[in-house]
Amino acid sequence: MKTKDSKRLDSIKAAHQLERNRSSSRMEDYLEIIGELVELKGYATTLDISRYMNVSAPSVTKMLQRLDENGFLEYEKYHGINLTDKGMQVAEGIRQKHGILLEFFEILGVGYETANQDAEGIEHHLNPKTIKQLRKFITFLKANPKIIDNFKNL
């Protein structure tokens, strides 16, 4: 029988498969930025990504090669970058998670800037079940605006 403390240790261990989590989160960050750039101007460039991610162009090139190898984008050096269907799915999923978190944090009243930073910080780490429940909770709150008003008046 597991104690509460040992369950907590198991939970921490599972949450800290850092290299794998950090690596996939980083890939998702790139796909999110590329998706936004493609939507904005029809393609992305290494320079654009470098500017938005605040990393060097060689770092971007390395990640683009990795994303290309994994089937997330169509990448030719010195040409525009576009997402494959697989890449678009991941980018759209991240966008949806971000939107749900942003909306939730704004309902909490933390302000847009803080809400956006917090959403960006945790969007890669939440289980899809948690996102689904947050979406349901937001829908419930919006259908019952008095609850939001009461909360804001606390």
Secondary structure, 3 states (H helix, E strand, C coil): CCCHHHHHHHHHHHHCCHHHHHHHHHHHHHHHHHHHHHHHHCCECHHHHHHHHCCCHHHHHHHHHHHHHCCCEECCCCCCEEECHHHHHHHHHHHHHHHHHHHHHHHHCCCHHHHHHHHHHHCCCCCHHHHHHHHHHHHHHHHCHHHHHHHHCC
